[in-house]
Amino acid sequence: MGKKIQYDQALKMASIAPCDSIFAKDNPYGYKINVNHPKILPLYQRFKDKVGERILSDQQRRHFELIIFELIERRKRNE
């Protein structure tokens, strides 16, 4: 097989840096919002429940992102 590596080194190599931004980076589908962010995920789940879907279509996802961008803009205006 290959060379063996230490367990600690393997854990370090396998770890993924947490994404602390709500914005998705280099998304191949063109999405702008990271729905797995802890502040976005509850909103995303609520939106999916409201729409009645477990998996959103591209149009539904873009509508969700539009709502998030509107909330961000509203918050900026109120500061």
PyRosetta script that sets phi, psi and omega in degrees:
from pyrosetta import init, pose_from_sequence

init()
pose = pose_from_sequence("MGKKIQYDQALKMASIAPCDSIFAKDNPYGYKINVNHPKILPLYQRFKDKVGERILSDQQRRHFELIIFELIERRKRNE")
pose.set_psi(1, -136.1)
pose.set_omega(1, 179.7)
pose.set_phi(2, -113.6)
pose.set_psi(2, -172.3)
pose.set_omega(2, 177.3)
pose.set_phi(3, -71.5)
pose.set_psi(3, 143.6)
pose.set_omega(3, 176.0)
pose.set_phi(4, -84.9)
pose.set_psi(4, 146.3)
pose.set_omega(4, 176.2)
pose.set_phi(5, -121.7)
pose.set_psi(5, 160.0)
pose.set_omega(5, 179.6)
pose.set_phi(6, -66.1)
pose.set_psi(6, 149.5)
pose.set_omega(6, -178.8)
pose.set_phi(7, -58.9)
pose.set_psi(7, -45.0)
pose.set_omega(7, -179.6)
pose.set_phi(8, -61.4)
pose.set_psi(8, -40.5)
pose.set_omega(8, 179.7)
pose.set_phi(9, -66.5)
pose.set_psi(9, -38.8)
pose.set_omega(9, 178.7)
pose.set_phi(10, -64.8)
pose.set_psi(10, -40.7)
pose.set_omega(10, 177.7)
pose.set_phi(11, -62.9)
pose.set_psi(11, -42.0)
pose.set_omega(11, -179.9)
pose.set_phi(12, -64.4)
pose.set_psi(12, -40.2)
pose.set_omega(12, -179.3)
pose.set_phi(13, -69.9)
pose.set_psi(13, -32.3)
pose.set_omega(13, -176.4)
pose.set_phi(14, -84.4)
pose.set_psi(14, -17.3)
pose.set_omega(14, -176.7)
pose.set_phi(15, -70.4)
pose.set_psi(15, 144.9)
pose.set_omega(15, 178.6)
pose.set_phi(16, -109.7)
pose.set_psi(16, 134.0)
pose.set_omega(16, 179.3)
pose.set_phi(17, -65.6)
pose.set_psi(17, 130.9)
pose.set_omega(17, -179.7)
pose.set_phi(18, -66.2)
pose.set_psi(18, 141.1)
pose.set_omega(18, 178.5)
pose.set_phi(19, -93.2)
pose.set_psi(19, 111.1)
pose.set_omega(19, -177.9)
pose.set_phi(20, -97.1)
pose.set_psi(20, 8.1)
pose.set_omega(20, 177.5)
pose.set_phi(21, -99.4)
pose.set_psi(21, 145.2)
pose.set_omega(21, 176.4)
pose.set_phi(22, -79.5)
pose.set_psi(22, -9.4)
pose.set_omega(22, -178.3)
pose.set_phi(23, -93.8)
pose.set_psi(23, 135.8)
pose.set_omega(23, 178.4)
pose.set_phi(24, -78.1)
pose.set_psi(24, 137.8)
pose.set_omega(24, -179.6)
pose.set_phi(25, -106.1)
pose.set_psi(25, 132.2)
pose.set_omega(25, 175.5)
pose.set_phi(26, 49.6)
pose.set_psi(26, 51.1)
pose.set_omega(26, 180.0)
pose.set_phi(27, -81.8)
pose.set_psi(27, 124.1)
pose.set_omega(27, -177.3)
pose.set_phi(28, -67.3)
pose.set_psi(28, -16.5)
pose.set_omega(28, -179.1)
pose.set_phi(29, -96.8)
pose.set_psi(29, -1.4)
pose.set_omega(29, 177.5)
pose.set_phi(30, 86.2)
pose.set_psi(30, 7.8)
pose.set_omega(30, 178.9)
pose.set_phi(31, -73.6)
pose.set_psi(31, 145.2)
pose.set_omega(31, -176.4)
pose.set_phi(32, -105.0)
pose.set_psi(32, -22.2)
pose.set_omega(32, -174.8)
pose.set_phi(33, -107.8)
pose.set_psi(33, 134.5)
pose.set_omega(33, 176.7)
pose.set_phi(34, -84.6)
pose.set_psi(34, 102.7)
pose.set_omega(34, -176.1)
pose.set_phi(35, -74.1)
pose.set_psi(35, -9.8)
pose.set_omega(35, 178.2)
pose.set_phi(36, -90.9)
pose.set_psi(36, -0.7)
pose.set_omega(36, 176.9)
pose.set_phi(37, -67.1)
pose.set_psi(37, 138.7)
pose.set_omega(37, -176.2)
pose.set_phi(38, -55.9)
pose.set_psi(38, -29.2)
pose.set_omega(38, 179.3)
pose.set_phi(39, -84.2)
pose.set_psi(39, -23.7)
pose.set_omega(39, -177.4)
pose.set_phi(40, -91.7)
pose.set_psi(40, -35.2)
pose.set_omega(40, -174.3)
pose.set_phi(41, -54.4)
pose.set_psi(41, -44.9)
pose.set_omega(41, 178.5)
pose.set_phi(42, -62.9)
pose.set_psi(42, -36.6)
pose.set_omega(42, 177.7)
pose.set_phi(43, -66.8)
pose.set_psi(43, -40.2)
pose.set_omega(43, 179.2)
pose.set_phi(44, -64.4)
pose.set_psi(44, -43.3)
pose.set_omega(44, 178.7)
pose.set_phi(45, -63.0)
pose.set_psi(45, -42.8)
pose.set_omega(45, 179.5)
pose.set_phi(46, -63.7)
pose.set_psi(46, -39.8)
pose.set_omega(46, 178.6)
pose.set_phi(47, -64.4)
pose.set_psi(47, -42.9)
pose.set_omega(47, 178.5)
pose.set_phi(48, -62.7)
pose.set_psi(48, -40.0)
pose.set_omega(48, 177.5)
pose.set_phi(49, -63.5)
pose.set_psi(49, -42.4)
pose.set_omega(49, -179.0)
pose.set_phi(50, -63.9)
pose.set_psi(50, -40.2)
pose.set_omega(50, -179.8)
pose.set_phi(51, -76.4)
pose.set_psi(51, -24.1)
pose.set_omega(51, -179.8)
pose.set_phi(52, 83.2)
pose.set_psi(52, 27.7)
pose.set_omega(52, -178.9)
pose.set_phi(53, -125.1)
pose.set_psi(53, 147.0)
pose.set_omega(53, 173.2)
pose.set_phi(54, -88.5)
pose.set_psi(54, -34.9)
pose.set_omega(54, 178.3)
pose.set_phi(55, -123.9)
pose.set_psi(55, 126.5)
pose.set_omega(55, -176.7)
pose.set_phi(56, -84.2)
pose.set_psi(56, 148.8)
pose.set_omega(56, 171.6)
pose.set_phi(57, -75.6)
pose.set_psi(57, 169.6)
pose.set_omega(57, 178.3)
pose.set_phi(58, -60.5)
pose.set_psi(58, -40.2)
pose.set_omega(58, -179.8)
pose.set_phi(59, -65.4)
pose.set_psi(59, -42.4)
pose.set_omega(59, 178.4)
pose.set_phi(60, -65.3)
pose.set_psi(60, -40.5)
pose.set_omega(60, 179.6)
pose.set_phi(61, -64.6)
pose.set_psi(61, -41.4)
pose.set_omega(61, 178.6)
pose.set_phi(62, -66.5)
pose.set_psi(62, -34.9)
pose.set_omega(62, 176.2)
pose.set_phi(63, -64.3)
pose.set_psi(63, -42.7)
pose.set_omega(63, 177.1)
pose.set_phi(64, -60.0)
pose.set_psi(64, -45.4)
pose.set_omega(64, -180.0)
pose.set_phi(65, -63.3)
pose.set_psi(65, -37.5)
pose.set_omega(65, 177.3)
pose.set_phi(66, -61.2)
pose.set_psi(66, -42.6)
pose.set_omega(66, 177.5)
pose.set_phi(67, -61.1)
pose.set_psi(67, -44.0)
pose.set_omega(67, 179.7)
pose.set_phi(68, -62.7)
pose.set_psi(68, -44.3)
pose.set_omega(68, 178.7)
pose.set_phi(69, -62.7)
pose.set_psi(69, -37.0)
pose.set_omega(69, 176.7)
pose.set_phi(70, -65.0)
pose.set_psi(70, -40.6)
pose.set_omega(70, 176.9)
pose.set_phi(71, -63.2)
pose.set_psi(71, -39.9)
pose.set_omega(71, 178.5)
pose.set_phi(72, -63.4)
pose.set_psi(72, -45.5)
pose.set_omega(72, 179.9)
pose.set_phi(73, -63.4)
pose.set_psi(73, -42.3)
pose.set_omega(73, 179.0)
pose.set_phi(74, -61.4)
pose.set_psi(74, -40.8)
pose.set_omega(74, -179.9)
pose.set_phi(75, -66.5)
pose.set_psi(75, -39.3)
pose.set_omega(75, 179.0)
pose.set_phi(76, -63.9)
pose.set_psi(76, -39.3)
pose.set_omega(76, -179.1)
pose.set_phi(77, -67.6)
pose.set_psi(77, -31.7)
pose.set_omega(77, -177.8)
pose.set_phi(78, -82.4)
pose.set_psi(78, -8.6)
pose.set_omega(78, -179.3)
pose.set_phi(79, -79.4)
pose.dump_pdb("model.pdb")
